[in-house]
Amino acid sequence: MSSKKGLACIFAAAVLFSIGGLCVKMIPWNSLSINSFRSIISVGMLLVFAKVTRHKLKLTPGVFGGACAMCATTTLYTMANKLTTAANTILLQFTAPVFVILFLWLVFREKPKKLDVITCVVVFGGIACFFLDSLGTGYLAGDLVAVLSGVGYAWVFLLNKIPGGDPLFSTILGQAMGAVIGLPFLVQETQFGGAALPAAIALGVFQLGLAYIFFTTGIKYAPPVSASLMTGIEPILNPVLVALVLGEMISPLSLLGGAIVFVTIMVYNVIGARAEQKDTCQGEPV
C-alpha cells in the first residue's frame, strides 16, 4: 500500500470517529447500554478482520493491560458525551498525548524533553479553562470523565511499550469487556424507535468497527506528520456535526480551552514527528 492510500485510510478513520458525539447524543439510552451495543458489533467486525488478515490472537498480561485501557477509553468516552457537551468530551480526550508524556516519565523512566514539559503546562492550562467554565454550567462531572477517558487513551498509545502487547487483540478484548459491562443495562432498554437504533448501529459499524480497521491499516503506511494532521480532523468535525444537527454549542471559555489544547497538541505532534524523521534520515547509510 502506498503512503497516499495510507493517508486516505487515516482520513476515513478520523471522519468515522467524529460521528461518535452526534450518534451518542441521538440515542436515549444509558451510556453503558450504548457502549455495549456498539462494542458487540465492533468486536464481530474486528474478529473477521483479524481472521482475514491472518492475525494470530494471543492472551498475555500485556494484551490484558491494553484491553483494560481500551475498555476504559471507550466506556468513559460514551459516559462523558452524556454528561457534558460533545466538544468538551472530544477535546478533553484529545489531551491523551500529554498523559503519554507523563506515563513515559513516571512508569517507563523516560525523562521528558523541554518541548514535552512546555506542552504539558500549556495543555493543562487549556484544561483549566474547561473546568472553570464547568463550575457554572453543571458539566464538571462530565469534563472530569472526559479527562479520564484521555488518560485511558494515553495507555492505548503505549500498547507497544508493554511486553507481549498486541494492539489489535487488546482493542478486540477491551471492546468485548465494555460490551459485557454494559449488557445488564442494554437488555433493559425499551426505546428502539426513531433514530435510536440506526444511530446505535452506526456507532458499532462505522465509528468503532470500520474506523479501527481503517486506522490500524493506514497507520502502517502514512507518514507520521501527515497522519498527525489527519487525526486532528476528529476534534474539529465532531462538535461541528453536533452543533449543526442538534444545535449544541460550546461556550466562549471552553472554546478558548479547546483552541489551546488542539493547537498545542497538533504543534507538538508535528514537531515531534519531524524530529523523528530527521533522526531516521541521519541514521540511514549514504
Backbone hydrogen bonds, N-H to C=O, Kabsch-Sander energy under -0.5 kcal/mol:
donor,donor_aa,acceptor,acceptor_aa,energy
6,G,2,S,-1.9
7,L,3,S,-2.5
8,A,4,K,-2.0
9,C,5,K,-1.8
10,I,6,G,-2.0
11,F,7,L,-2.7
12,A,8,A,-2.3
13,A,9,C,-2.5
14,A,10,I,-2.5
15,V,11,F,-2.2
16,L,12,A,-2.3
17,F,13,A,-2.8
18,S,14,A,-1.6
19,I,16,L,-1.1
20,G,17,F,-1.7
23,C,19,I,-2.5
24,V,20,G,-2.5
25,K,21,G,-1.9
26,M,22,L,-1.3
27,I,23,C,-0.6
27,I,24,V,-1.1
29,W,27,I,-1.1
34,I,30,N,-2.1
35,N,31,S,-2.2
36,S,32,L,-2.0
37,F,33,S,-2.5
38,R,34,I,-2.4
39,S,35,N,-1.9
40,I,36,S,-2.0
41,I,37,F,-1.5
42,S,38,R,-2.4
43,V,39,S,-2.9
44,G,40,I,-1.5
45,M,41,I,-1.9
46,L,42,S,-2.8
47,L,43,V,-2.3
48,V,44,G,-1.7
49,F,45,M,-2.2
50,A,46,L,-2.6
51,K,47,L,-2.0
52,V,48,V,-2.7
53,T,49,F,-2.4
54,R,51,K,-0.9
55,H,50,A,-2.9
56,K,54,R,-0.6
60,T,58,K,-0.7
64,F,60,T,-2.5
65,G,61,P,-2.4
66,G,62,G,-2.2
67,A,63,V,-2.2
68,C,64,F,-2.1
69,A,65,G,-1.7
70,M,66,G,-2.4
71,C,67,A,-2.7
72,A,68,C,-2.3
73,T,69,A,-2.3
74,T,70,M,-2.5
75,T,71,C,-2.3
76,L,72,A,-2.4
77,Y,73,T,-1.9
78,T,74,T,-1.8
79,M,75,T,-2.1
80,A,76,L,-2.7
81,N,77,Y,-1.8
82,K,78,T,-0.8
82,K,79,M,-0.9
83,L,79,M,-0.8
83,L,80,A,-0.8
84,T,80,A,-2.1
89,T,85,T,-2.2
90,I,86,A,-2.3
91,L,87,A,-2.3
92,L,88,N,-2.2
93,Q,89,T,-2.0
94,F,90,I,-1.4
95,T,92,L,-1.2
96,A,93,Q,-1.5
98,V,95,T,-1.7
99,F,95,T,-1.0
100,V,96,A,-2.0
101,I,97,P,-2.0
102,L,98,V,-1.9
103,F,99,F,-2.7
104,L,100,V,-2.6
105,W,101,I,-1.6
106,L,102,L,-3.1
107,V,103,F,-2.7
108,F,103,F,-1.4
110,E,104,L,-3.3
111,K,109,R,-0.8
117,V,113,K,-2.1
118,I,114,K,-2.4
119,T,115,L,-2.4
120,C,116,D,-2.4
121,V,117,V,-2.3
122,V,118,I,-2.4
123,V,119,T,-2.7
124,F,120,C,-2.5
125,G,121,V,-1.3
126,G,122,V,-1.7
127,I,123,V,-2.4
128,A,124,F,-1.9
129,C,125,G,-1.2
130,F,126,G,-1.3
131,F,127,I,-2.1
132,L,128,A,-2.5
133,D,129,C,-2.0
134,S,130,F,-2.2
135,L,131,F,-1.1
136,G,133,D,-1.2
137,T,134,S,-0.9
138,G,134,S,-1.6
139,Y,134,S,-0.6
140,L,134,S,-0.7
142,G,83,L,-0.5
143,D,139,Y,-2.7
144,L,140,L,-2.1
145,V,141,A,-2.2
146,A,142,G,-2.1
147,V,143,D,-2.0
148,L,144,L,-2.1
149,S,145,V,-1.9
150,G,146,A,-1.7
151,V,147,V,-1.8
152,G,148,L,-2.2
153,Y,149,S,-2.4
154,A,150,G,-1.8
155,W,151,V,-1.3
156,V,152,G,-1.2
157,F,153,Y,-1.5
158,L,154,A,-0.6
158,L,155,W,-0.6
159,L,156,V,-1.3
161,K,158,L,-1.6
162,I,158,L,-0.7
162,I,159,L,-0.9
165,G,162,I,-1.9
170,S,166,D,-2.8
171,T,167,P,-2.1
172,I,168,L,-2.3
173,L,169,F,-3.0
174,G,170,S,-2.7
175,Q,171,T,-2.2
176,A,172,I,-1.9
177,M,173,L,-2.2
178,G,174,G,-2.0
179,A,175,Q,-2.0
180,V,176,A,-2.0
181,I,177,M,-2.4
182,G,178,G,-1.8
183,L,179,A,-0.8
185,F,182,G,-0.8
186,L,182,G,-2.3
187,V,183,L,-2.2
188,Q,185,F,-0.9
189,E,186,L,-1.5
192,F,190,T,-1.1
196,A,193,G,-1.6
197,L,192,F,-0.7
199,A,195,A,-2.4
200,A,196,A,-2.1
201,I,197,L,-2.5
202,A,198,P,-2.3
203,L,199,A,-1.9
204,G,200,A,-1.8
205,V,201,I,-2.9
206,F,202,A,-2.2
207,Q,202,A,-1.7
208,L,203,L,-1.6
209,G,204,G,-2.1
210,L,205,V,-2.8
211,A,206,F,-1.4
212,Y,208,L,-2.2
213,I,209,G,-1.5
214,F,210,L,-2.5
215,F,211,A,-2.7
216,T,212,Y,-2.4
217,T,213,I,-1.3
218,G,214,F,-3.1
219,I,215,F,-2.4
220,K,217,T,-0.9
221,Y,218,G,-1.6
222,A,218,G,-2.4
227,A,223,P,-2.7
228,S,224,P,-2.4
229,L,225,V,-1.9
230,M,226,S,-2.2
231,T,227,A,-2.2
232,G,228,S,-0.7
232,G,229,L,-0.5
233,I,230,M,-1.8
234,E,231,T,-1.0
236,I,232,G,-0.5
236,I,233,I,-0.7
237,L,233,I,-3.1
238,N,234,E,-2.8
240,V,236,I,-1.2
241,L,237,L,-2.5
242,V,238,N,-1.6
243,A,239,P,-2.4
244,L,240,V,-2.5
245,V,241,L,-2.3
246,L,242,V,-2.5
247,G,242,V,-0.7
247,G,243,A,-0.9
248,E,242,V,-1.0
249,M,247,G,-0.6
255,L,251,S,-2.6
256,L,252,P,-2.1
257,G,253,L,-2.3
258,G,254,S,-2.9
259,A,255,L,-2.3
260,I,256,L,-2.2
261,V,257,G,-2.4
262,F,258,G,-2.9
263,V,259,A,-2.4
264,T,260,I,-2.0
265,I,261,V,-2.4
266,M,262,F,-2.4
267,V,263,V,-2.5
268,Y,264,T,-2.4
269,N,265,I,-2.6
270,V,266,M,-2.3
271,I,267,V,-2.6
272,G,268,Y,-2.6
273,A,269,N,-2.5
274,R,270,V,-2.3
275,A,271,I,-2.2
276,E,272,G,-2.0
277,Q,273,A,-2.2
278,K,274,R,-2.3
279,D,275,A,-2.2
280,T,276,E,-2.1
281,C,277,Q,-2.5
282,Q,278,K,-2.2
283,G,279,D,-1.3
284,E,280,T,-0.6
284,E,281,C,-0.9
